[in-house]
């Protein structure tokens, strides 16, 4: 459980929810929110300290270190090809797809994804403005 919590906090750092130099929730806040043992929350935070993403400020709490977001994004970029691209290419090879067919499938998926995302953007109804 503590690894899942550490991963969640790391995701929040990578996504900018916890900016560099800002405090993350305390052990007690995390344990109360997630209904877990404070020791489990402490292990999650200490794991992030060990990874040099957080630093302890005695009496003040845990803070996101400068460069933590860049470090996380660099780690994720370096693993991207290994975790996602390589398996996709192995499957494409098994299916007998050509490089052009793979590129076409990727382009189509990007277009579809962008269309779906655009349809979920809230657009105010200008015809219903109060007069």
N, CA, C and O atoms as CSV, one atom per row, in Angstrom:
chain,resi,resn,atom,element,x,y,z
A,1,UNK,N,N,0.826,-1.200,0.000
A,1,UNK,CA,C,0.000,0.000,0.000
A,1,UNK,C,C,0.867,1.259,0.000
A,1,UNK,O,O,0.518,2.248,-0.644
A,2,UNK,N,N,1.993,1.232,0.716
A,2,UNK,CA,C,2.810,2.439,0.787
A,2,UNK,C,C,3.427,2.770,-0.569
A,2,UNK,O,O,3.652,3.940,-0.876
A,3,UNK,N,N,3.702,1.748,-1.386
A,3,UNK,CA,C,4.254,1.997,-2.722
A,3,UNK,C,C,3.200,2.665,-3.602
A,3,UNK,O,O,3.514,3.568,-4.376
A,4,UNK,N,N,1.951,2.219,-3.480
A,4,UNK,CA,C,0.868,2.842,-4.248
A,4,UNK,C,C,0.702,4.304,-3.855
A,4,UNK,O,O,0.506,5.163,-4.715
A,5,UNK,N,N,0.779,4.587,-2.565
A,5,UNK,CA,C,0.647,5.958,-2.094
A,5,UNK,C,C,1.828,6.800,-2.577
A,5,UNK,O,O,1.641,7.938,-3.008
A,6,UNK,N,N,3.029,6.256,-2.508
A,6,UNK,CA,C,4.211,6.975,-3.000
A,6,UNK,C,C,4.075,7.258,-4.492
A,6,UNK,O,O,4.409,8.350,-4.951
A,7,UNK,N,N,3.584,6.279,-5.248
A,7,UNK,CA,C,3.382,6.473,-6.687
A,7,UNK,C,C,2.348,7.562,-6.958
A,7,UNK,O,O,2.507,8.360,-7.883
A,8,UNK,N,N,1.295,7.592,-6.154
A,8,UNK,CA,C,0.252,8.607,-6.324
A,8,UNK,C,C,0.816,10.003,-6.065
A,8,UNK,O,O,0.538,10.936,-6.819
A,9,UNK,N,N,1.604,10.148,-5.006
A,9,UNK,CA,C,2.204,11.446,-4.695
A,9,UNK,C,C,3.191,11.839,-5.795
A,9,UNK,O,O,3.236,12.999,-6.203
A,10,UNK,N,N,3.980,10.876,-6.274
A,10,UNK,CA,C,4.914,11.147,-7.375
A,10,UNK,C,C,4.148,11.590,-8.624
A,10,UNK,O,O,4.582,12.507,-9.320
A,11,UNK,N,N,3.014,10.946,-8.910
A,11,UNK,CA,C,2.181,11.364,-10.045
A,11,UNK,C,C,1.712,12.801,-9.863
A,11,UNK,O,O,1.711,13.587,-10.811
A,12,UNK,N,N,1.312,13.140,-8.639
A,12,UNK,CA,C,0.856,14.501,-8.360
A,12,UNK,C,C,1.987,15.514,-8.542
A,12,UNK,O,O,1.751,16.629,-9.008
A,13,UNK,N,N,3.200,15.134,-8.182
A,13,UNK,CA,C,4.354,16.016,-8.400
A,13,UNK,C,C,4.589,16.176,-9.901
A,13,UNK,O,O,4.776,17.293,-10.383
A,14,UNK,N,N,4.580,15.079,-10.630
A,14,UNK,CA,C,4.813,15.116,-12.082
A,14,UNK,C,C,3.741,15.929,-12.799
A,14,UNK,O,O,4.035,16.607,-13.784
A,15,UNK,N,N,2.505,15.869,-12.317
A,15,UNK,CA,C,1.396,16.593,-12.941
A,15,UNK,C,C,1.295,18.040,-12.478
A,15,UNK,O,O,0.465,18.798,-12.979
A,16,UNK,N,N,2.139,18.427,-11.521
A,16,UNK,CA,C,2.142,19.802,-11.047
A,16,UNK,C,C,1.178,20.089,-9.917
A,16,UNK,O,O,1.039,21.245,-9.515
A,17,UNK,N,N,0.506,19.076,-9.389
A,17,UNK,CA,C,-0.417,19.294,-8.274
A,17,UNK,C,C,0.337,19.740,-7.023
A,17,UNK,O,O,-0.175,20.534,-6.234
A,18,UNK,N,N,1.555,19.227,-6.846
A,18,UNK,CA,C,2.437,19.676,-5.769
A,18,UNK,C,C,3.628,20.344,-6.438
A,18,UNK,O,O,4.480,19.672,-7.019
A,19,UNK,N,N,3.684,21.648,-6.354
A,19,UNK,CA,C,4.770,22.400,-6.984
A,19,UNK,C,C,6.055,22.252,-6.177
A,19,UNK,O,O,6.034,21.956,-4.982
A,20,UNK,N,N,7.160,22.463,-6.857
A,20,UNK,CA,C,8.454,22.399,-6.184
A,20,UNK,C,C,8.508,23.471,-5.098
A,20,UNK,O,O,8.108,24.616,-5.310
A,21,UNK,N,N,9.008,23.075,-3.945
A,21,UNK,CA,C,9.109,23.988,-2.814
A,21,UNK,C,C,7.885,24.030,-1.927
A,21,UNK,O,O,7.895,24.698,-0.892
A,22,UNK,N,N,6.827,23.328,-2.310
A,22,UNK,CA,C,5.616,23.325,-1.494
A,22,UNK,C,C,5.543,22.062,-0.648
A,22,UNK,O,O,6.157,21.041,-0.958
A,23,UNK,N,N,4.783,22.165,0.416
A,23,UNK,CA,C,4.621,21.033,1.327
A,23,UNK,C,C,3.636,20.027,0.749
A,23,UNK,O,O,2.679,20.390,0.064
A,24,UNK,N,N,3.888,18.766,1.038
A,24,UNK,CA,C,2.926,17.710,0.725
A,24,UNK,C,C,2.160,17.421,2.014
A,24,UNK,O,O,2.608,17.817,3.090
A,25,UNK,N,N,1.027,16.747,1.931
A,25,UNK,CA,C,0.286,16.432,3.155
A,25,UNK,C,C,1.155,15.652,4.150
A,25,UNK,O,O,2.026,14.870,3.771
A,26,UNK,N,N,0.887,15.892,5.414
A,26,UNK,CA,C,1.644,15.229,6.475
A,26,UNK,C,C,1.267,13.757,6.576
A,26,UNK,O,O,0.284,13.307,5.986
A,27,UNK,N,N,2.061,13.029,7.327
A,27,UNK,CA,C,1.781,11.616,7.587
A,27,UNK,C,C,0.381,11.451,8.162
A,27,UNK,O,O,-0.375,10.578,7.736
A,28,UNK,N,N,0.042,12.295,9.131
A,28,UNK,CA,C,-1.279,12.193,9.763
A,28,UNK,C,C,-2.401,12.542,8.791
A,28,UNK,O,O,-3.447,11.892,8.792
A,29,UNK,N,N,-2.192,13.563,7.962
A,29,UNK,CA,C,-3.213,13.928,6.979
A,29,UNK,C,C,-3.421,12.795,5.967
A,29,UNK,O,O,-4.555,12.453,5.631
A,30,UNK,N,N,-2.320,12.222,5.491
A,30,UNK,CA,C,-2.424,11.119,4.536
A,30,UNK,C,C,-3.102,9.905,5.150
A,30,UNK,O,O,-3.943,9.265,4.518
A,31,UNK,N,N,-2.727,9.591,6.397
A,31,UNK,CA,C,-3.313,8.404,7.031
A,31,UNK,C,C,-4.804,8.599,7.290
A,31,UNK,O,O,-5.585,7.660,7.138
A,32,UNK,N,N,-5.205,9.804,7.678
A,32,UNK,CA,C,-6.625,10.065,7.909
A,32,UNK,C,C,-7.403,10.039,6.594
A,32,UNK,O,O,-8.482,9.450,6.521
A,33,UNK,N,N,-6.863,10.669,5.566
A,33,UNK,CA,C,-7.556,10.739,4.280
A,33,UNK,C,C,-7.719,9.361,3.649
A,33,UNK,O,O,-8.791,9.022,3.150
A,34,UNK,N,N,-6.651,8.571,3.675
A,34,UNK,CA,C,-6.682,7.255,3.028
A,34,UNK,C,C,-7.111,6.127,3.969
A,34,UNK,O,O,-7.239,4.972,3.563
A,35,UNK,N,N,-7.328,6.491,5.237
A,35,UNK,CA,C,-7.720,5.513,6.259
A,35,UNK,C,C,-6.718,4.364,6.336
A,35,UNK,O,O,-7.064,3.186,6.253
A,36,UNK,N,N,-5.455,4.771,6.499
A,36,UNK,CA,C,-4.363,3.810,6.617
A,36,UNK,C,C,-3.577,4.114,7.877
A,36,UNK,O,O,-3.738,5.178,8.476
A,37,UNK,N,N,-2.740,3.195,8.273
A,37,UNK,CA,C,-1.883,3.370,9.432
A,37,UNK,C,C,-0.893,4.503,9.154
A,37,UNK,O,O,-0.341,4.579,8.056
A,38,UNK,N,N,-0.659,5.387,10.137
A,38,UNK,CA,C,0.322,6.457,9.937
A,38,UNK,C,C,1.711,5.937,9.545
A,38,UNK,O,O,2.438,6.612,8.817
A,39,UNK,N,N,2.078,4.759,10.017
A,39,UNK,CA,C,3.382,4.190,9.653
A,39,UNK,C,C,3.448,3.901,8.152
A,39,UNK,O,O,4.498,4.055,7.529
A,40,UNK,N,N,2.325,3.484,7.582
A,40,UNK,CA,C,2.271,3.220,6.140
A,40,UNK,C,C,2.451,4.520,5.361
A,40,UNK,O,O,3.194,4.565,4.380
A,41,UNK,N,N,1.771,5.572,5.800
A,41,UNK,CA,C,1.917,6.878,5.155
A,41,UNK,C,C,3.356,7.378,5.294
A,41,UNK,O,O,3.920,7.942,4.356
A,42,UNK,N,N,3.940,7.165,6.469
A,42,UNK,CA,C,5.327,7.569,6.694
A,42,UNK,C,C,6.293,6.841,5.780
A,42,UNK,O,O,7.247,7.434,5.276
A,43,UNK,N,N,6.050,5.558,5.565
A,43,UNK,CA,C,6.910,4.782,4.658
A,43,UNK,C,C,6.826,5.328,3.237
A,43,UNK,O,O,7.832,5.385,2.530
A,44,UNK,N,N,5.634,5.726,2.821
A,44,UNK,CA,C,5.463,6.291,1.475
A,44,UNK,C,C,6.263,7.580,1.335
A,44,UNK,O,O,6.970,7.775,0.347
A,45,UNK,N,N,6.148,8.455,2.325
A,45,UNK,CA,C,6.880,9.720,2.270
A,45,UNK,C,C,8.384,9.490,2.316
A,45,UNK,O,O,9.137,10.141,1.592
A,46,UNK,N,N,8.824,8.566,3.165
A,46,UNK,CA,C,10.259,8.283,3.260
A,46,UNK,C,C,10.808,7.672,1.974
A,46,UNK,O,O,11.966,7.899,1.621
A,47,UNK,N,N,9.989,6.903,1.279
A,47,UNK,CA,C,10.407,6.363,-0.013
A,47,UNK,C,C,10.687,7.506,-0.994
A,47,UNK,O,O,11.644,7.452,-1.766
A,48,UNK,N,N,9.845,8.531,-0.953
A,48,UNK,CA,C,10.044,9.683,-1.835
A,48,UNK,C,C,11.240,10.527,-1.402
A,48,UNK,O,O,11.891,11.155,-2.237
A,49,UNK,N,N,11.530,10.545,-0.113
A,49,UNK,CA,C,12.752,11.205,0.373
A,49,UNK,C,C,13.967,10.442,-0.150
A,49,UNK,O,O,14.929,11.046,-0.624
A,50,UNK,N,N,13.918,9.116,-0.061
A,50,UNK,CA,C,15.020,8.281,-0.564
A,50,UNK,C,C,15.241,8.477,-2.061
A,50,UNK,O,O,16.372,8.396,-2.539
A,51,UNK,N,N,14.169,8.732,-2.796
A,51,UNK,CA,C,14.270,8.972,-4.246
A,51,UNK,C,C,14.651,10.416,-4.558
A,51,UNK,O,O,14.760,10.802,-5.722
A,52,UNK,N,N,14.851,11.205,-3.513
A,52,UNK,CA,C,15.242,12.615,-3.609
A,52,UNK,C,C,14.186,13.470,-4.314
A,52,UNK,O,O,14.503,14.407,-5.046
A,53,UNK,N,N,12.929,13.118,-4.074
A,53,UNK,CA,C,11.818,13.906,-4.589
A,53,UNK,C,C,11.248,14.823,-3.508
A,53,UNK,O,O,10.711,15.890,-3.803
A,54,UNK,N,N,11.373,14.393,-2.259
A,54,UNK,CA,C,10.935,15.181,-1.106
A,54,UNK,C,C,12.108,15.377,-0.169
A,54,UNK,O,O,13.058,14.594,-0.153
A,55,UNK,N,N,12.016,16.459,0.623
A,55,UNK,CA,C,13.007,16.662,1.676
A,55,UNK,C,C,12.281,17.029,2.959
A,55,UNK,O,O,11.237,17.681,2.943
A,56,UNK,N,N,12.864,16.591,4.072
A,56,UNK,CA,C,12.278,16.856,5.381
A,56,UNK,C,C,12.768,18.206,5.884
A,56,UNK,O,O,13.958,18.515,5.828
A,57,UNK,N,N,11.830,18.997,6.372
A,57,UNK,CA,C,12.159,20.245,7.048
A,57,UNK,C,C,11.696,20.060,8.485
A,57,UNK,O,O,10.500,20.096,8.773
A,58,UNK,N,N,12.630,19.868,9.362
A,58,UNK,CA,C,12.324,19.551,10.756
A,58,UNK,C,C,11.297,20.522,11.341
A,58,UNK,O,O,11.482,21.739,11.332
A,59,UNK,N,N,10.222,19.947,11.841
A,59,UNK,CA,C,9.167,20.728,12.471
A,59,UNK,C,C,8.212,21.396,11.501
A,59,UNK,O,O,7.222,21.993,11.925
A,60,UNK,N,N,8.489,21.309,10.206
A,60,UNK,CA,C,7.638,21.976,9.212
A,60,UNK,C,C,6.969,21.002,8.256
A,60,UNK,O,O,5.914,21.309,7.700
A,61,UNK,N,N,7.565,19.835,8.057
A,61,UNK,CA,C,6.959,18.846,7.170
A,61,UNK,C,C,7.869,18.434,6.035
A,61,UNK,O,O,9.080,18.653,6.066
A,62,UNK,N,N,7.252,17.832,5.032
A,62,UNK,CA,C,7.965,17.350,3.845
A,62,UNK,C,C,7.654,18.285,2.680
A,62,UNK,O,O,6.512,18.697,2.477
A,63,UNK,N,N,8.700,18.609,1.919
A,63,UNK,CA,C,8.562,19.546,0.814
A,63,UNK,C,C,9.103,18.943,-0.474
A,63,UNK,O,O,10.056,18.164,-0.459
A,64,UNK,N,N,8.483,19.312,-1.584
A,64,UNK,CA,C,8.934,18.862,-2.902
A,64,UNK,C,C,10.242,19.579,-3.222
A,64,UNK,O,O,10.320,20.805,-3.141
A,65,UNK,N,N,11.266,18.811,-3.584
A,65,UNK,CA,C,12.573,19.406,-3.876
A,65,UNK,C,C,12.569,20.056,-5.258
A,65,UNK,O,O,11.801,19.674,-6.142
A,66,UNK,N,N,13.431,21.031,-5.418
A,66,UNK,CA,C,13.624,21.662,-6.717
A,66,UNK,C,C,14.158,20.618,-7.691
A,66,UNK,O,O,15.116,19.907,-7.387
A,67,UNK,N,N,13.551,20.533,-8.834
A,67,UNK,CA,C,13.966,19.567,-9.846
A,67,UNK,C,C,13.234,18.239,-9.782
A,67,UNK,O,O,13.474,17.366,-10.616
A,68,UNK,N,N,12.343,18.065,-8.807
A,68,UNK,CA,C,11.635,16.785,-8.655
A,68,UNK,C,C,10.763,16.480,-9.869
A,68,UNK,O,O,10.755,15.354,-10.365
A,69,UNK,N,N,10.039,17.473,-10.338
A,69,UNK,CA,C,9.157,17.248,-11.495
A,69,UNK,C,C,9.979,16.869,-12.722
A,69,UNK,O,O,9.633,15.930,-13.438
A,70,UNK,N,N,11.058,17.595,-12.964
A,70,UNK,CA,C,11.918,17.293,-14.117
A,70,UNK,C,C,12.510,15.894,-13.998
A,70,UNK,O,O,12.618,15.172,-14.989
A,71,UNK,N,N,12.892,15.516,-12.781
A,71,UNK,CA,C,13.449,14.180,-12.554
A,71,UNK,C,C,12.421,13.101,-12.884
A,71,UNK,O,O,12.737,12.119,-13.556
A,72,UNK,N,N,11.196,13.287,-12.410
A,72,UNK,CA,C,10.138,12.308,-12.673
A,72,UNK,C,C,9.826,12.208,-14.162
A,72,UNK,O,O,9.671,11.109,-14.696
A,73,UNK,N,N,9.735,13.351,-14.829
A,73,UNK,CA,C,9.437,13.334,-16.260
A,73,UNK,C,C,10.567,12.686,-17.047
A,73,UNK,O,O,10.313,11.960,-18.009
A,74,UNK,N,N,11.815,12.937,-16.652
A,74,UNK,CA,C,12.958,12.314,-17.329
A,74,UNK,C,C,12.922,10.799,-17.154
A,74,UNK,O,O,13.186,10.057,-18.100
A,75,UNK,N,N,12.594,10.338,-15.940
A,75,UNK,CA,C,12.490,8.898,-15.690
A,75,UNK,C,C,11.404,8.279,-16.566
A,75,UNK,O,O,11.592,7.211,-17.149
A,76,UNK,N,N,10.274,8.961,-16.648
A,76,UNK,CA,C,9.151,8.426,-17.420
A,76,UNK,C,C,9.456,8.415,-18.914
A,76,UNK,O,O,9.080,7.483,-19.625
A,77,UNK,N,N,10.137,9.454,-19.385
A,77,UNK,CA,C,10.513,9.483,-20.804
A,77,UNK,C,C,11.475,8.352,-21.134
A,77,UNK,O,O,11.368,7.720,-22.185
A,78,UNK,N,N,12.415,8.100,-20.230
A,78,UNK,CA,C,13.408,7.064,-20.506
A,78,UNK,C,C,12.787,5.669,-20.521
A,78,UNK,O,O,13.291,4.771,-21.195
A,79,UNK,N,N,11.708,5.490,-19.789
A,79,UNK,CA,C,11.036,4.192,-19.752
A,79,UNK,C,C,9.919,4.060,-20.788
A,79,UNK,O,O,9.392,2.967,-20.997
A,80,UNK,N,N,9.559,5.164,-21.435
A,80,UNK,CA,C,8.427,5.160,-22.362
A,80,UNK,C,C,8.616,4.159,-23.497
A,80,UNK,O,O,7.745,3.324,-23.742
A,81,UNK,N,N,9.741,4.238,-24.183
A,81,UNK,CA,C,9.970,3.339,-25.324
A,81,UNK,C,C,9.978,1.888,-24.875
A,81,UNK,O,O,9.418,1.016,-25.539
A,82,UNK,N,N,10.611,1.643,-23.752
A,82,UNK,CA,C,10.719,0.275,-23.226
A,82,UNK,C,C,9.363,-0.285,-22.806
A,82,UNK,O,O,9.049,-1.441,-23.090
A,83,UNK,N,N,8.562,0.534,-22.129
A,83,UNK,CA,C,7.303,0.055,-21.568
A,83,UNK,C,C,6.143,0.059,-22.560
A,83,UNK,O,O,5.233,-0.762,-22.445
A,84,UNK,N,N,6.161,0.968,-23.530
A,84,UNK,CA,C,5.005,1.118,-24.406
A,84,UNK,C,C,5.320,0.878,-25.883
A,84,UNK,O,O,4.617,0.126,-26.558
A,85,UNK,N,N,6.372,1.515,-26.375
A,85,UNK,CA,C,6.654,1.426,-27.806
A,85,UNK,C,C,7.129,0.032,-28.192
A,85,UNK,O,O,6.631,-0.543,-29.160
A,86,UNK,N,N,8.078,-0.515,-27.453
A,86,UNK,CA,C,8.620,-1.840,-27.799
A,86,UNK,C,C,7.539,-2.921,-27.820
A,86,UNK,O,O,7.488,-3.693,-28.777
A,87,UNK,N,N,6.665,-3.009,-26.797
A,87,UNK,CA,C,5.603,-4.024,-26.865
A,87,UNK,C,C,4.653,-3.812,-28.048
A,87,UNK,O,O,4.200,-4.773,-28.669
A,88,UNK,N,N,4.355,-2.542,-28.352
A,88,UNK,CA,C,3.481,-2.257,-29.487
A,88,UNK,C,C,4.131,-2.725,-30.793
A,88,UNK,O,O,3.467,-3.313,-31.647
A,89,UNK,N,N,5.422,-2.462,-30.938
A,89,UNK,CA,C,6.110,-2.866,-32.167
A,89,UNK,C,C,6.229,-4.383,-32.281
A,89,UNK,O,O,6.150,-4.933,-33.380
A,90,UNK,N,N,6.419,-5.059,-31.150
A,90,UNK,CA,C,6.448,-6.531,-31.182
A,90,UNK,C,C,5.104,-7.081,-31.659
A,90,UNK,O,O,5.055,-8.012,-32.463
A,91,UNK,N,N,4.026,-6.504,-31.162
A,91,UNK,CA,C,2.690,-6.944,-31.577
A,91,UNK,C,C,2.451,-6.617,-33.049
A,91,UNK,O,O,1.876,-7.426,-33.777
A,92,UNK,N,N,2.881,-5.453,-33.485
A,92,UNK,CA,C,2.735,-5.079,-34.898
A,92,UNK,C,C,3.479,-6.067,-35.788
A,92,UNK,O,O,2.998,-6.443,-36.857
A,93,UNK,N,N,4.646,-6.476,-35.337
A,93,UNK,CA,C,5.439,-7.447,-36.099
A,93,UNK,C,C,4.710,-8.790,-36.173
A,93,UNK,O,O,4.664,-9.419,-37.230
A,94,UNK,N,N,4.140,-9.225,-35.039
A,94,UNK,CA,C,3.384,-10.485,-35.026
A,94,UNK,C,C,2.193,-10.431,-35.981
A,94,UNK,O,O,1.815,-11.437,-36.582
A,95,UNK,N,N,1.612,-9.242,-36.108
A,95,UNK,CA,C,0.455,-9.065,-36.988
A,95,UNK,C,C,0.858,-8.840,-38.442
A,95,UNK,O,O,0.008,-8.817,-39.332
A,96,UNK,N,N,2.139,-8.677,-38.674
A,96,UNK,CA,C,2.619,-8.458,-40.034
A,96,UNK,C,C,2.389,-7.052,-40.550
A,96,UNK,O,O,2.334,-6.834,-41.761
A,97,UNK,N,N,2.254,-6.090,-39.639
A,97,UNK,CA,C,2.030,-4.704,-40.053
A,97,UNK,C,C,3.332,-4.084,-40.553
A,97,UNK,O,O,4.407,-4.348,-40.014
A,98,UNK,N,N,3.219,-3.271,-41.573
A,98,UNK,CA,C,4.382,-2.546,-42.084
A,98,UNK,C,C,4.595,-1.296,-41.233
A,98,UNK,O,O,3.682,-0.874,-40.523
A,99,UNK,N,N,5.786,-0.698,-41.292
A,99,UNK,CA,C,6.006,0.560,-40.568
A,99,UNK,C,C,4.992,1.642,-40.956
A,99,UNK,O,O,4.547,2.406,-40.099
A,100,UNK,N,N,4.627,1.712,-42.231
A,100,UNK,CA,C,3.628,2.702,-42.653
A,100,UNK,C,C,2.264,2.428,-42.018
A,100,UNK,O,O,1.555,3.363,-41.646
A,101,UNK,N,N,1.898,1.164,-41.893
A,101,UNK,CA,C,0.623,0.819,-41.258
A,101,UNK,C,C,0.644,1.166,-39.769
A,101,UNK,O,O,-0.364,1.607,-39.218
A,102,UNK,N,N,1.781,0.968,-39.127
A,102,UNK,CA,C,1.914,1.328,-37.709
A,102,UNK,C,C,1.791,2.838,-37.553
A,102,UNK,O,O,1.062,3.315,-36.684
A,103,UNK,N,N,2.503,3.596,-38.393
A,103,UNK,CA,C,2.421,5.063,-38.332
A,103,UNK,C,C,0.989,5.536,-38.577
A,103,UNK,O,O,0.511,6.452,-37.908
A,104,UNK,N,N,0.314,4.914,-39.528
A,104,UNK,CA,C,-1.067,5.279,-39.835
A,104,UNK,C,C,-1.985,4.999,-38.645
A,104,UNK,O,O,-2.854,5.809,-38.322
A,105,UNK,N,N,-1.790,3.861,-38.002
A,105,UNK,CA,C,-2.601,3.513,-36.826
A,105,UNK,C,C,-2.366,4.508,-35.697
A,105,UNK,O,O,-3.304,4.909,-35.008
A,106,UNK,N,N,-1.113,4.904,-35.512
A,106,UNK,CA,C,-0.796,5.885,-34.469
A,106,UNK,C,C,-1.446,7.223,-34.801
A,106,UNK,O,O,-2.063,7.842,-33.933
A,107,UNK,N,N,-1.316,7.675,-36.043
A,107,UNK,CA,C,-1.906,8.950,-36.455
A,107,UNK,C,C,-3.420,8.935,-36.275
A,107,UNK,O,O,-3.998,9.920,-35.815
A,108,UNK,N,N,-4.065,7.831,-36.632
A,108,UNK,CA,C,-5.515,7.711,-36.486
A,108,UNK,C,C,-5.917,7.758,-35.014
A,108,UNK,O,O,-6.910,8.391,-34.654
A,109,UNK,N,N,-5.146,7.092,-34.174
A,109,UNK,CA,C,-5.439,7.084,-32.736
A,109,UNK,C,C,-5.280,8.480,-32.146
A,109,UNK,O,O,-6.089,8.904,-31.320
A,110,UNK,N,N,-4.249,9.187,-32.563
A,110,UNK,CA,C,-4.051,10.564,-32.093
A,110,UNK,C,C,-5.241,11.420,-32.488
A,110,UNK,O,O,-5.765,12.171,-31.666
A,111,UNK,N,N,-5.669,11.316,-33.729
A,111,UNK,CA,C,-6.795,12.104,-34.219
A,111,UNK,C,C,-8.074,11.775,-33.443
A,111,UNK,O,O,-8.815,12.678,-33.053
A,112,UNK,N,N,-8.328,10.503,-33.222
A,112,UNK,CA,C,-9.515,10.080,-32.480
A,112,UNK,C,C,-9.466,10.588,-31.042
A,112,UNK,O,O,-10.460,11.086,-30.515
A,113,UNK,N,N,-8.305,10.457,-30.420
A,113,UNK,CA,C,-8.143,10.909,-29.038
A,113,UNK,C,C,-8.371,12.408,-28.926
A,113,UNK,O,O,-9.043,12.867,-28.003
A,114,UNK,N,N,-7.819,13.171,-29.858
A,114,UNK,CA,C,-8.002,14.622,-29.833
A,114,UNK,C,C,-9.462,14.995,-30.039
A,114,UNK,O,O,-9.949,15.939,-29.416
A,115,UNK,N,N,-10.162,14.278,-30.896
A,115,UNK,CA,C,-11.584,14.543,-31.133
A,115,UNK,C,C,-12.404,14.278,-29.879
A,115,UNK,O,O,-13.295,15.055,-29.535
A,116,UNK,N,N,-12.100,13.182,-29.202
A,116,UNK,CA,C,-12.812,12.838,-27.968
A,116,UNK,C,C,-12.536,13.883,-26.896
A,116,UNK,O,O,-13.456,14.326,-26.209
A,117,UNK,N,N,-11.277,14.277,-26.750
A,117,UNK,CA,C,-10.931,15.286,-25.749
A,117,UNK,C,C,-11.620,16.607,-26.056
A,117,UNK,O,O,-12.122,17.264,-25.144
A,118,UNK,N,N,-11.655,17.007,-27.316
A,118,UNK,CA,C,-12.288,18.265,-27.699
A,118,UNK,C,C,-13.784,18.240,-27.415
A,118,UNK,O,O,-14.360,19.271,-27.068
A,119,UNK,N,N,-14.418,17.092,-27.554
A,119,UNK,CA,C,-15.856,17.003,-27.313
A,119,UNK,C,C,-16.198,17.095,-25.832
A,119,UNK,O,O,-17.353,17.333,-25.478
A,120,UNK,N,N,-15.205,16.908,-24.961
A,120,UNK,CA,C,-15.449,16.979,-23.518
A,120,UNK,C,C,-15.131,18.351,-22.939
A,120,UNK,O,O,-15.292,18.568,-21.738
A,121,UNK,N,N,-14.685,19.271,-23.770
A,121,UNK,CA,C,-14.401,20.625,-23.295
A,121,UNK,C,C,-15.731,21.337,-23.110
A,121,UNK,O,O,-16.582,21.330,-24.000
A,122,UNK,N,N,-15.901,21.957,-21.932
A,122,UNK,CA,C,-17.146,22.663,-21.634
A,122,UNK,C,C,-17.193,23.960,-22.437
A,122,UNK,O,O,-16.285,24.788,-22.368
A,123,UNK,N,N,-18.251,24.110,-23.182
A,123,UNK,CA,C,-18.457,25.325,-23.959
A,123,UNK,C,C,-19.732,25.974,-23.446
A,123,UNK,O,O,-20.792,25.348,-23.443
A,124,UNK,N,N,-19.638,27.225,-23.011
A,124,UNK,CA,C,-20.840,27.872,-22.492
A,124,UNK,C,C,-21.882,28.048,-23.597
A,124,UNK,O,O,-21.557,28.281,-24.761
A,125,UNK,N,N,-23.118,27.929,-23.196
A,125,UNK,CA,C,-24.222,28.112,-24.136
A,125,UNK,C,C,-24.492,29.606,-24.227
A,125,UNK,O,O,-25.129,30.179,-23.343
A,126,UNK,N,N,-24.012,30.240,-25.290
A,126,UNK,CA,C,-24.116,31.688,-25.422
A,126,UNK,C,C,-25.544,32.153,-25.652
A,126,UNK,O,O,-25.853,33.320,-25.413
A,127,UNK,N,N,-26.421,31.269,-26.111
A,127,UNK,CA,C,-27.808,31.650,-26.350
A,127,UNK,C,C,-28.604,31.742,-25.058
A,127,UNK,O,O,-29.722,32.257,-25.059
A,128,UNK,N,N,-28.056,31.260,-23.973
A,128,UNK,CA,C,-28.798,31.253,-22.706
A,128,UNK,C,C,-28.242,32.268,-21.717
A,128,UNK,O,O,-28.438,32.127,-20.510
A,129,UNK,N,N,-27.560,33.277,-22.210
A,129,UNK,CA,C,-27.034,34.300,-21.308
A,129,UNK,C,C,-28.191,35.108,-20.734
A,129,UNK,O,O,-29.177,35.378,-21.420
A,130,UNK,N,N,-28.055,35.492,-19.456
A,130,UNK,CA,C,-29.101,36.344,-18.880
A,130,UNK,C,C,-29.117,37.701,-19.581
A,130,UNK,O,O,-28.073,38.224,-19.973
A,131,UNK,N,N,-30.305,38.255,-19.731
A,131,UNK,CA,C,-30.417,39.552,-20.412
A,131,UNK,C,C,-30.744,40.642,-19.447
A,131,UNK,O,O,-30.875,41.800,-19.844
